[in-house]
């Protein structure tokens, strides 16, 4: 069953800055966070708080979307052109938020983002997403085709809105001879930057099945010095019982 989530626009409430090549292109205390879906969010700045001189209005591309008339522009600086780096809704659809007079930037198109004085990474943070980390005494055993990867009685259990429960295992309880580090890195705006491991000598089915956050962000600080494994790809035995694999597989 498909659940259609209505689009929501609401004040961010904090100061937000977007930087390109070290220069501030937008700086505002009146940003609107536009949540088109749980997977698509954008920061909209009042035009008065944007350096509109960098927007190439001659490059405008217009399209009709569920929330109204959507326009994209290239961004041009002295040394760089960012294709489709800025966008806006110039006319709202019926029932959609009215964002006329506001401009947004592709999060990945900017070099840096700051909320107040802290850098934002990955993508806009969803106010409806929450992370909780709890110490636990559950017995957790992790296997790959019968091969032991980790075993602990001291996991940290991390719950995150919309994602499967995750067991973070202290490094000392991981069988490191069964793992090999990879070059993969990902970014989570709530937990930080992750590095990965695969099962040593195994095939692609066991690639990048473990990860850790060496320098976790504030909400995830308890999982420093721990490693997490994909329940979707491995066998988890929790308190002596095999755990059912999550039905859905999300990115970290």
C-alpha positions as CSV (number, residue, x, y, z in Angstrom):
1,X,0.0,0.0,0.0
2,X,1.3,3.4,-1.0
3,X,1.0,6.2,1.6
4,X,0.8,9.7,0.2
5,X,2.3,12.2,2.7
6,X,1.1,15.8,2.2
7,X,3.8,18.4,1.6
8,X,4.6,20.6,4.6
9,X,6.3,24.0,4.8
10,X,7.2,25.4,8.2
11,X,9.7,27.9,9.6
12,X,13.1,26.4,10.4
13,X,13.5,28.9,13.3
14,X,17.3,29.0,13.3
15,X,19.8,30.9,11.2
16,X,20.9,29.1,8.0
17,X,23.7,29.8,5.6
18,X,24.7,28.3,2.3
19,X,28.2,28.8,1.0
20,X,29.8,28.4,-2.5
21,X,33.5,28.7,-3.0
22,X,33.8,30.1,0.5
23,X,31.3,32.9,-0.1
24,X,27.9,33.1,1.6
25,X,25.2,33.0,-1.1
26,X,22.3,32.9,1.3
27,X,22.0,33.8,5.0
28,X,18.7,34.0,6.8
29,X,16.9,33.6,10.0
30,X,13.6,33.2,8.1
31,X,14.1,30.0,6.2
32,X,11.2,27.7,5.4
33,X,11.9,24.0,5.5
34,X,9.8,22.5,2.7
35,X,9.1,18.8,3.3
36,X,7.7,17.4,0.0
37,X,8.1,13.9,1.3
38,X,10.0,12.0,4.0
39,X,12.8,11.6,1.5
40,X,12.7,15.0,-0.1
41,X,13.3,18.2,1.8
42,X,14.6,21.6,0.9
43,X,15.5,24.9,2.6
44,X,13.8,27.9,1.1
45,X,15.3,31.4,1.6
46,X,13.5,34.7,1.3
47,X,14.8,36.3,-1.9
48,X,15.9,39.3,0.2
49,X,18.4,37.1,2.0
50,X,19.9,35.6,-1.2
51,X,22.7,36.9,-3.4
52,X,20.4,36.9,-6.5
53,X,23.2,38.2,-8.6
54,X,24.6,34.6,-8.9
55,X,21.4,33.2,-10.4
56,X,21.3,33.1,-14.2
57,X,17.7,34.0,-14.9
58,X,18.3,33.3,-18.7
59,X,18.8,29.6,-17.9
60,X,15.3,29.2,-16.4
61,X,13.7,25.7,-16.9
62,X,10.0,25.5,-16.0
63,X,7.9,22.4,-15.2
64,X,4.6,21.6,-13.6
65,X,4.8,19.5,-10.4
66,X,2.3,18.4,-7.8
67,X,3.2,21.5,-5.7
68,X,3.0,24.0,-8.5
69,X,5.1,25.7,-11.1
70,X,8.7,24.7,-10.5
71,X,11.6,26.8,-12.0
72,X,15.3,25.8,-12.0
73,X,18.2,28.1,-12.7
74,X,22.0,27.7,-13.1
75,X,24.2,29.5,-10.7
76,X,27.1,31.4,-12.1
77,X,30.1,32.8,-10.1
78,X,33.3,34.3,-11.5
79,X,35.0,30.8,-11.8
80,X,32.2,28.3,-11.8
81,X,28.8,27.3,-13.2
82,X,26.5,25.1,-11.1
83,X,23.9,23.5,-13.3
84,X,20.4,23.7,-11.9
85,X,21.7,24.8,-8.6
86,X,18.8,27.0,-7.6
87,X,15.1,26.5,-7.8
88,X,11.7,28.0,-6.7
89,X,8.0,27.5,-6.9
90,X,6.6,30.5,-8.7
91,X,3.0,29.5,-8.5
92,X,1.5,27.1,-6.0
93,X,-0.8,24.3,-6.9
94,X,-4.2,24.2,-5.2
95,X,-3.7,23.2,-1.5
96,X,0.1,23.4,-1.7
97,X,2.3,25.8,0.4
98,X,2.8,29.2,-1.2
99,X,6.5,29.7,-1.6
100,X,6.5,32.6,-3.9
101,X,9.3,35.0,-3.1
102,X,11.5,32.2,-1.8
103,X,14.5,30.5,-3.4
104,X,16.1,27.1,-2.6
105,X,19.4,25.6,-3.5
106,X,20.2,21.9,-4.1
107,X,21.8,20.7,-0.9
108,X,24.5,18.9,-2.8
109,X,25.1,21.8,-5.1
110,X,26.5,24.0,-2.3
111,X,29.9,23.5,-0.9
112,X,28.9,24.1,2.7
113,X,25.8,24.6,4.9
114,X,25.6,25.9,8.4
115,X,22.8,26.0,10.9
116,X,23.7,28.6,13.4
117,X,27.5,27.8,13.8
118,X,27.3,24.1,13.1
119,X,28.0,22.5,9.8
120,X,25.2,20.4,8.2
121,X,26.1,17.4,6.2
122,X,24.3,14.9,3.9
123,X,20.9,16.5,3.4
124,X,18.5,18.7,5.3
125,X,17.6,17.4,8.7
126,X,14.0,16.2,9.1
127,X,12.2,17.6,12.2
128,X,10.1,14.4,12.2
129,X,13.1,12.1,12.5
130,X,14.5,11.1,15.9
131,X,17.4,9.0,17.0
132,X,17.6,7.3,20.4
133,X,20.4,5.1,21.7
134,X,20.0,2.8,24.7
135,X,22.4,0.5,26.5
136,X,21.3,-3.1,26.5
137,X,22.2,-6.5,28.0
138,X,20.7,-8.5,25.1
139,X,22.8,-11.3,23.9
140,X,23.6,-10.6,20.2
141,X,25.3,-13.0,17.9
142,X,26.0,-12.0,14.2
143,X,26.8,-14.6,11.6
144,X,27.5,-14.8,7.8
145,X,26.6,-18.2,6.5
146,X,27.5,-19.7,9.9
147,X,30.7,-17.7,10.3
148,X,30.9,-15.7,13.5
149,X,31.4,-11.9,13.0
150,X,30.5,-10.6,16.4
151,X,29.1,-11.6,19.7
152,X,28.2,-9.4,22.7
153,X,26.1,-8.9,25.9
154,X,26.7,-5.2,25.8
155,X,25.1,-3.8,22.6
156,X,23.8,-0.3,22.1
157,X,20.4,-0.3,20.5
158,X,19.8,2.6,18.1
159,X,16.3,3.4,16.9
160,X,15.7,5.9,14.1
161,X,12.4,7.1,12.7
162,X,11.4,5.0,9.7
163,X,14.4,2.6,9.9
164,X,14.9,-0.9,11.3
165,X,16.3,-1.2,14.8
166,X,20.1,-1.3,14.8
167,X,22.5,-3.1,17.2
168,X,25.8,-1.4,17.7
169,X,28.4,-3.8,19.0
170,X,31.5,-2.7,21.0
171,X,34.6,-3.1,18.9
172,X,36.2,-5.5,21.4
173,X,33.3,-7.9,20.7
174,X,33.8,-7.9,16.9
175,X,35.8,-10.7,15.2
176,X,38.1,-8.5,13.2
177,X,39.9,-11.3,11.4
178,X,36.6,-12.0,9.7
179,X,36.3,-8.5,8.2
180,X,38.2,-6.4,5.7
181,X,38.0,-2.6,5.5
182,X,36.6,-1.0,2.3
183,X,36.8,2.4,0.7
184,X,33.1,3.0,1.1
185,X,32.0,6.1,3.1
186,X,28.5,7.5,3.6
187,X,27.1,10.6,5.3
188,X,24.1,10.7,7.6
189,X,22.9,14.1,8.8
190,X,21.9,12.7,12.1
191,X,24.8,10.3,12.9
192,X,27.8,11.5,10.9
193,X,30.3,10.0,8.5
194,X,30.5,6.2,8.3
195,X,33.2,3.8,7.2
196,X,32.6,0.2,6.1
197,X,33.8,-3.4,6.2
198,X,33.1,-6.5,4.1
199,X,33.3,-10.1,5.1
200,X,36.8,-11.3,4.3
201,X,37.0,-13.7,1.4
202,X,33.2,-13.6,0.8
203,X,31.4,-12.5,-2.3
204,X,29.6,-9.3,-3.2
205,X,26.6,-10.4,-1.1
206,X,28.6,-9.6,2.0
207,X,30.2,-6.4,0.8
208,X,29.9,-3.4,3.0
209,X,27.8,-5.2,5.6
210,X,29.3,-3.5,8.7
211,X,29.9,0.2,9.4
212,X,30.9,2.5,12.2
213,X,30.8,6.2,13.0
214,X,34.3,7.2,14.3
215,X,33.2,10.7,15.1
216,X,29.4,10.5,15.6
217,X,27.3,13.6,15.8
218,X,25.6,14.6,19.0
219,X,22.5,12.4,18.9
220,X,24.6,9.3,18.1
221,X,27.6,9.9,20.4
222,X,26.9,6.7,22.4
223,X,27.8,4.5,19.4
224,X,31.4,5.8,19.2
225,X,33.7,2.8,19.3
226,X,31.0,0.4,18.1
227,X,30.2,-1.4,14.9
228,X,26.9,-2.1,13.3
229,X,25.9,-4.9,10.9
230,X,23.1,-5.2,8.4
231,X,20.3,-7.4,9.7
232,X,19.0,-7.5,6.1
233,X,22.1,-9.5,4.9
234,X,23.2,-11.4,7.9
235,X,22.0,-13.9,10.6
236,X,21.2,-12.3,13.9
237,X,20.6,-14.4,17.0
238,X,19.1,-12.3,19.7
239,X,18.7,-13.8,23.2
240,X,19.1,-17.2,21.7
241,X,16.4,-16.8,19.0
242,X,17.0,-16.1,15.3
243,X,15.7,-12.7,14.4
244,X,13.6,-12.1,11.4
245,X,15.3,-10.0,8.8
246,X,13.8,-6.5,8.3
247,X,11.3,-6.4,5.4
248,X,12.9,-3.2,4.0
249,X,16.4,-2.1,3.3
250,X,17.4,1.5,3.8
251,X,20.6,3.4,3.3
252,X,22.6,4.4,6.4
